[in-house]
Amino acid sequence: MRLIFIILFLPTVLFSQINQNTKNAFWVVRDALITKSDIDAIIQTAVYLNISDIFVQVRALGRTYYASTTEPRVEELDKDFDPLALIIRRATLYNIRIHAWVNMFYIWSGNQEPEDKDHVFYSHKDYILRNCSFPTYQELKSAGIEGYFLDPQSRQVKKYLLNLLLEIADKYELAGVHLDYFRYPGVFFSFTPESRTNFRLQNYYDPLELYCFTNEYVQRRGHDVFRYADRVYRQFLAEGLSEYLEEIKNVLKERKPNLELSVAVKPDPIEAKHRYFQNWLNWIKSNLCDFVVLMNYRKDIREFMSPLDVILKSGVKGKVMVGISTYNQDAQAVNKRILAIQKDKWPGLSLFSYNHLKQNKSYIERIRPFLKSGGQNGS
């Protein structure tokens, strides 16, 4: 009770006087947005930890956590409650910046299909990524994939998701829009009838043959032809994703020039490009987004630092925030990472996630001193 009292009455001016070096952020997962008291608790914790930016998950699994007319809202929310509108109002009092965190292509998970027949799973089922046939959830899970993904190559999908982003940008005074799952689940589940047709029109062969009938293809064409065809297809996927990001940026910036566009990305730029087709080093160099946030949740400190060393040599550090996990390591390990980020003067850090922190008050107390030197409250 005493902790809540202290947080509620911390004056805004205190935070405007802190040294403004690094953005401090955290991700708020959707199940922390259900009631007004949930929103108050998020802001209280953000103020206490000197958080300058909050990534608020407002769309996940094809359902929304704001006043949407495009997609169904989650049933857990009261009919007249808009958590995104409320958290923006609360955050404004402390100069905290709110970014609408949107899960893009990943739309459903679980053995049971959605009950709501208005769900995008049904309206866009022809545009769900597959392998040789439409997969079961167990097949996806066995392949290490979260669930069902929409096809980034589909014109219908791109139009649908862009309208969703525009709805958010038009309705709310946000600092930014934050794209998550802006990637493929992998090359083996990257097909729809439309995307295969689009590729064949450009390259005159069906890419599905490469991955569903690999042995037959190699026997018929040879290893060199297979490697060439595989490289062309992977480039097709990466370029399509980049082109769509550019389209999103152009449309959003035309509507709201000051709105920041960011993307949550896999931390290793090589793996991100070749496995998930997130060519985010090029996204930054080509100004396709304002910044990226690395999902660098590695527990081994050497593995954590490895992609950071690569980025330091690439010259793009100024547009990279570093994500740090709290759910799989103790506060001491998190503090070590915070100090490393501050030492190398990265633009910012983001903790994943608030939801874990709110269950661990002692954790909050242990990391708080390390976050006090950063933040941009009052900027």
C-alpha positions as CSV (number, residue, x, y, z in Angstrom):
1,M,0.0,0.0,0.0
2,R,2.8,2.4,0.9
3,L,4.5,1.7,-2.5
4,I,1.3,2.6,-4.4
5,F,0.9,5.8,-2.3
6,I,4.5,6.9,-3.1
7,I,4.0,6.3,-6.8
8,L,0.7,8.1,-7.0
9,F,2.1,11.3,-5.6
10,L,5.5,11.5,-7.2
11,P,5.5,15.0,-8.9
12,T,5.9,15.2,-12.6
13,V,8.6,17.9,-12.3
14,L,10.9,15.3,-10.7
15,F,11.0,13.3,-13.9
16,S,11.6,16.4,-16.1
17,Q,14.9,17.0,-14.2
18,I,16.4,13.6,-14.8
19,N,19.4,13.3,-17.1
20,Q,17.9,12.6,-20.6
21,N,20.2,10.1,-22.1
22,T,18.4,6.9,-22.9
23,K,14.8,5.9,-23.5
24,N,13.5,3.5,-20.9
25,A,10.5,1.4,-22.1
26,F,8.6,-1.7,-21.4
27,W,6.1,-3.8,-23.3
28,V,2.7,-4.3,-21.8
29,V,1.1,-7.6,-22.8
30,R,-2.7,-7.4,-23.5
31,D,-3.9,-9.2,-20.4
32,A,-2.8,-6.3,-18.3
33,L,-5.3,-3.9,-20.0
34,I,-8.7,-5.2,-18.8
35,T,-9.8,-2.7,-16.2
36,K,-9.2,1.0,-15.3
37,S,-7.3,0.0,-12.3
38,D,-5.0,-2.1,-14.6
39,I,-4.2,1.1,-16.5
40,D,-3.5,3.1,-13.4
41,A,-1.1,0.4,-12.2
42,I,0.8,0.4,-15.5
43,I,1.3,4.2,-15.3
44,Q,2.2,4.1,-11.6
45,T,4.9,1.5,-12.3
46,A,6.1,3.4,-15.3
47,V,6.5,6.6,-13.3
48,Y,8.2,4.7,-10.5
49,L,10.7,3.1,-12.9
50,N,11.2,6.3,-15.0
51,I,9.8,4.7,-18.1
52,S,9.6,7.1,-21.0
53,D,7.9,4.9,-23.6
54,I,5.3,2.1,-23.3
55,F,4.6,-0.4,-26.0
56,V,0.9,-1.3,-25.4
57,Q,-0.4,-4.5,-27.1
58,V,-3.6,-3.4,-28.7
59,R,-4.0,-6.2,-31.3
60,A,-3.2,-9.9,-30.9
61,L,-4.6,-13.2,-32.2
62,G,-6.9,-11.3,-34.6
63,R,-8.7,-9.4,-31.8
64,T,-8.4,-5.8,-30.5
65,Y,-8.0,-4.0,-27.2
66,Y,-9.2,-0.7,-28.4
67,A,-12.4,0.8,-29.9
68,S,-12.2,-1.0,-33.3
69,T,-14.7,-1.2,-36.1
70,T,-12.4,-3.3,-38.2
71,E,-11.9,-6.4,-36.0
72,P,-13.7,-7.9,-33.0
73,R,-12.8,-6.7,-29.5
74,V,-11.9,-9.2,-26.9
75,E,-14.8,-10.3,-24.7
76,E,-13.0,-9.6,-21.5
77,L,-13.3,-5.8,-22.0
78,D,-16.4,-4.0,-20.8
79,K,-18.4,-2.7,-23.7
80,D,-17.7,1.0,-23.1
81,F,-14.1,0.7,-21.9
82,D,-11.3,1.7,-24.2
83,P,-7.9,0.8,-22.5
84,L,-5.9,2.5,-25.3
85,A,-7.7,5.8,-24.9
86,L,-7.4,5.7,-21.1
87,I,-3.7,4.9,-21.0
88,I,-2.9,7.7,-23.4
89,R,-4.8,10.2,-21.1
90,R,-3.0,8.9,-18.0
91,A,0.4,8.8,-19.7
92,T,0.1,12.4,-20.9
93,L,0.1,13.6,-17.3
94,Y,3.7,12.3,-17.0
95,N,4.9,12.9,-20.5
96,I,5.1,9.2,-21.1
97,R,4.9,8.2,-24.8
98,I,2.5,5.5,-25.8
99,H,3.1,3.3,-28.8
100,A,0.3,1.0,-30.1
101,W,1.9,-2.5,-30.3
102,V,0.2,-4.5,-33.1
103,N,0.7,-8.2,-33.8
104,M,0.6,-8.2,-37.6
105,F,0.7,-11.5,-39.5
106,Y,0.3,-13.9,-36.6
107,I,-3.5,-14.2,-36.1
108,W,-4.3,-17.4,-34.2
109,S,-3.0,-20.2,-32.0
110,G,-4.5,-23.3,-30.4
111,N,-6.2,-26.6,-31.4
112,Q,-9.6,-25.0,-31.5
113,E,-10.5,-22.6,-34.3
114,P,-11.9,-19.2,-33.3
115,E,-15.5,-19.2,-32.1
116,D,-16.2,-15.8,-33.6
117,K,-17.1,-16.3,-37.2
118,D,-16.2,-12.7,-37.9
119,H,-12.6,-13.5,-37.0
120,V,-9.9,-12.8,-39.7
121,F,-9.1,-16.6,-39.6
122,Y,-12.3,-17.2,-41.5
123,S,-12.5,-14.0,-43.6
124,H,-8.9,-14.5,-44.9
125,K,-8.4,-18.2,-44.6
126,D,-7.2,-18.5,-48.2
127,Y,-4.4,-16.2,-47.3
128,I,-3.1,-18.2,-44.3
129,L,0.4,-19.5,-44.8
130,R,0.9,-23.2,-45.3
131,N,3.3,-25.8,-46.5
132,C,2.2,-28.6,-48.8
133,S,-1.3,-28.3,-47.4
134,F,-3.2,-26.3,-44.9
135,P,-1.6,-27.1,-41.6
136,T,-3.1,-28.2,-38.3
137,Y,-2.0,-26.4,-35.2
138,Q,-0.1,-29.5,-34.1
139,E,1.9,-29.4,-37.3
140,L,2.8,-25.8,-36.8
141,K,3.7,-26.4,-33.1
142,S,5.9,-29.4,-34.1
143,A,7.8,-27.0,-36.5
144,G,8.4,-24.5,-33.7
145,I,5.8,-22.0,-35.1
146,E,3.5,-20.0,-32.8
147,G,0.4,-20.5,-34.8
148,Y,-1.3,-19.3,-38.0
149,F,0.2,-16.5,-40.0
150,L,-1.3,-14.4,-42.8
151,D,0.6,-14.1,-46.1
152,P,2.6,-10.8,-46.3
153,Q,2.5,-11.1,-50.1
154,S,-1.3,-11.0,-50.3
155,R,-2.8,-7.8,-51.6
156,Q,-5.9,-8.5,-49.5
157,V,-3.9,-9.0,-46.4
158,K,-1.8,-5.9,-46.9
159,K,-4.9,-3.8,-47.5
160,Y,-6.6,-5.3,-44.4
161,L,-3.7,-4.7,-42.0
162,L,-3.0,-1.2,-43.4
163,N,-6.6,-0.2,-42.7
164,L,-6.2,-1.5,-39.2
165,L,-3.1,0.6,-38.6
166,L,-4.8,3.6,-40.1
167,E,-7.8,3.1,-37.8
168,I,-5.5,3.2,-34.8
169,A,-3.5,6.2,-36.1
170,D,-6.6,8.2,-36.9
171,K,-8.4,7.5,-33.6
172,Y,-5.6,8.1,-31.1
173,E,-2.9,10.7,-30.4
174,L,0.0,8.2,-30.2
175,A,3.7,8.6,-30.1
176,G,4.1,5.7,-32.4
177,V,2.9,2.4,-33.9
178,H,4.9,-0.6,-33.0
179,L,4.8,-3.7,-35.4
180,D,5.3,-7.2,-34.0
181,Y,5.4,-10.5,-35.9
182,F,6.2,-8.5,-39.0
183,R,7.9,-11.5,-40.4
184,Y,7.5,-15.0,-41.8
185,P,7.4,-18.0,-39.5
186,G,10.0,-19.6,-41.8
187,V,10.5,-20.7,-45.4
188,F,8.8,-24.0,-45.0
189,F,5.5,-22.3,-44.1
190,S,5.5,-19.4,-46.6
191,F,3.0,-20.4,-49.2
192,T,-0.5,-19.5,-50.3
193,P,-2.0,-20.0,-53.7
194,E,-1.8,-16.3,-54.4
195,S,1.8,-15.9,-53.4
196,R,2.8,-19.0,-55.4
197,T,1.1,-17.5,-58.5
198,N,2.8,-14.1,-57.9
199,F,6.2,-15.8,-57.7
200,R,5.6,-18.0,-60.8
201,L,4.6,-15.0,-62.9
202,Q,8.0,-13.5,-62.1
203,N,10.3,-16.6,-62.1
204,Y,8.4,-19.3,-64.0
205,Y,8.6,-22.1,-61.4
206,D,6.5,-23.1,-58.4
207,P,8.5,-22.4,-55.1
208,L,6.5,-25.1,-53.3
209,E,8.4,-27.8,-55.3
210,L,11.6,-26.7,-53.6
211,Y,10.5,-27.5,-50.1
212,C,7.7,-30.1,-50.5
213,F,9.4,-32.2,-53.1
214,T,13.1,-31.3,-52.5
215,N,14.6,-34.7,-53.4
216,E,12.7,-34.9,-56.7
217,Y,13.6,-31.4,-57.6
218,V,17.3,-31.9,-56.9
219,Q,17.3,-35.2,-58.9
220,R,15.7,-33.5,-61.8
221,R,17.5,-30.1,-61.7
222,G,20.7,-30.7,-59.7
223,H,22.0,-29.1,-56.5
224,D,23.3,-25.9,-58.1
225,V,19.9,-25.1,-59.6
226,F,18.2,-25.9,-56.3
227,R,20.5,-23.5,-54.4
228,Y,19.9,-20.8,-57.0
229,A,16.2,-21.2,-56.9
230,D,16.2,-21.3,-53.1
231,R,18.1,-18.0,-53.0
232,V,15.8,-16.3,-55.5
233,Y,12.7,-17.4,-53.5
234,R,14.2,-16.2,-50.2
235,Q,15.0,-12.9,-51.7
236,F,11.5,-12.6,-53.0
237,L,10.1,-13.1,-49.5
238,A,12.5,-10.5,-47.9
239,E,11.9,-7.9,-50.6
240,G,8.1,-8.3,-50.4
241,L,8.2,-7.7,-46.6
242,S,10.5,-4.6,-47.1
243,E,8.2,-3.2,-49.8
244,Y,5.2,-3.6,-47.5
245,L,7.0,-1.8,-44.6
246,E,7.8,1.0,-46.9
247,E,4.2,1.3,-48.0
248,I,3.1,1.3,-44.3
249,K,5.6,4.0,-43.5
250,N,4.6,6.2,-46.4
251,V,0.8,6.0,-45.7
252,L,1.2,6.6,-41.9
253,K,3.6,9.5,-42.3
254,E,1.4,11.1,-44.9
255,R,-1.5,10.9,-42.4
256,K,0.6,11.8,-39.3
257,P,4.2,12.9,-40.0
258,N,5.3,12.8,-36.4
259,L,4.0,9.4,-35.7
260,E,7.0,7.0,-35.1
261,L,7.0,3.6,-36.8
262,S,9.0,0.9,-35.1
263,V,9.3,-2.8,-35.5
264,A,10.2,-5.6,-33.0
265,V,12.9,-7.7,-34.6
266,K,14.9,-10.8,-34.1
267,P,18.3,-9.6,-32.6
268,D,20.7,-11.3,-34.9
269,P,20.5,-9.4,-38.2
270,I,21.8,-12.4,-40.2
271,E,19.3,-14.9,-38.7
272,A,16.5,-12.3,-39.0
273,K,17.2,-11.8,-42.7
274,H,17.7,-15.4,-43.8
275,R,15.3,-17.3,-41.5
276,Y,12.5,-14.8,-40.9
277,F,13.1,-12.4,-43.8
278,Q,13.3,-9.4,-41.6
279,N,16.1,-7.5,-43.4
280,W,16.0,-4.9,-40.7
281,L,19.6,-3.6,-41.2
282,N,18.5,-2.5,-44.6
283,W,15.2,-1.2,-43.2
284,I,17.1,1.2,-41.1
285,K,19.6,2.2,-43.8
286,S,16.8,2.8,-46.2
287,N,14.7,4.7,-43.7
288,L,11.8,2.3,-43.9
289,C,11.0,2.8,-40.2
290,D,12.1,5.1,-37.4
291,F,13.7,2.5,-35.2
292,V,13.7,-1.2,-34.4
293,V,13.6,-2.9,-31.0
294,L,15.7,-6.0,-30.6
295,M,14.0,-8.9,-28.9
296,N,17.3,-9.8,-27.3
297,Y,16.1,-12.3,-24.6
298,R,19.2,-14.4,-24.4
299,K,20.2,-15.5,-20.9
300,D,23.9,-15.9,-21.6
301,I,25.6,-12.5,-21.5
302,R,28.0,-13.3,-24.3
303,E,25.1,-14.3,-26.5
304,F,23.3,-11.2,-25.5
305,M,26.2,-9.0,-26.4
306,S,27.0,-10.8,-29.7
307,P,24.4,-9.1,-31.9
308,L,25.1,-5.8,-30.3
309,D,28.7,-6.0,-31.3
310,V,27.6,-6.7,-34.9
311,I,25.3,-3.7,-34.9
312,L,28.0,-1.4,-33.4
313,K,30.1,-2.1,-36.5
314,S,27.2,-1.6,-38.9
315,G,26.7,2.1,-38.2
316,V,23.0,1.9,-37.4
317,K,23.1,1.9,-33.6
318,G,21.3,5.3,-33.5
319,K,18.0,3.7,-34.6
320,V,18.2,0.5,-32.4
321,M,16.6,0.0,-29.0
322,V,17.6,-3.1,-27.1
323,G,14.9,-5.4,-25.6
324,I,15.8,-7.1,-22.3
325,S,13.8,-10.1,-20.9
326,T,12.8,-10.2,-17.3
327,Y,10.8,-13.4,-17.3
328,N,13.7,-15.8,-17.7
329,Q,16.5,-14.1,-15.7
330,D,17.0,-12.4,-12.3
331,A,17.2,-8.7,-11.6
332,Q,21.0,-8.8,-11.3
333,A,21.3,-10.1,-14.9
334,V,18.9,-7.4,-16.1
335,N,20.9,-4.7,-14.4
336,K,24.1,-6.0,-16.0
337,R,22.5,-5.6,-19.4
338,I,21.1,-2.1,-18.6
339,L,24.6,-1.0,-17.6
340,A,26.0,-2.3,-20.9
341,I,23.4,-0.5,-22.9
342,Q,24.0,2.7,-21.1
343,K,27.8,2.4,-21.3
344,D,27.7,2.1,-25.1
345,K,25.1,4.9,-25.4
346,W,22.3,3.0,-27.2
347,P,19.2,5.1,-27.9
348,G,17.1,3.1,-25.5
349,L,16.1,-0.2,-23.9
350,S,12.8,-2.0,-23.4
351,L,11.9,-4.5,-20.7
352,F,9.8,-7.6,-21.6
353,S,7.6,-7.3,-19.8
354,Y,5.6,-5.1,-17.5
355,N,3.4,-8.2,-16.8
356,H,6.2,-10.0,-15.2
357,L,7.4,-7.0,-13.2
358,K,3.9,-6.3,-11.7
359,Q,4.0,-9.8,-10.1
360,N,7.5,-9.2,-8.6
361,K,7.7,-6.0,-6.5
362,S,11.1,-6.9,-5.2
363,Y,12.3,-7.2,-8.8
364,I,11.1,-3.7,-9.5
365,E,13.0,-2.3,-6.4
366,R,16.2,-4.0,-7.6
367,I,16.2,-2.7,-11.1
368,R,14.9,0.8,-10.3
369,P,18.2,2.4,-9.4
370,F,19.7,1.3,-12.7
371,L,16.9,2.9,-14.7
372,K,17.0,6.3,-13.0
373,S,19.8,7.6,-15.1
374,G,17.8,7.2,-18.3
375,G,14.4,8.0,-19.6
376,Q,12.8,11.0,-21.4
377,N,9.9,12.0,-19.2
378,G,9.3,15.6,-19.6
379,S,11.3,15.9,-22.9
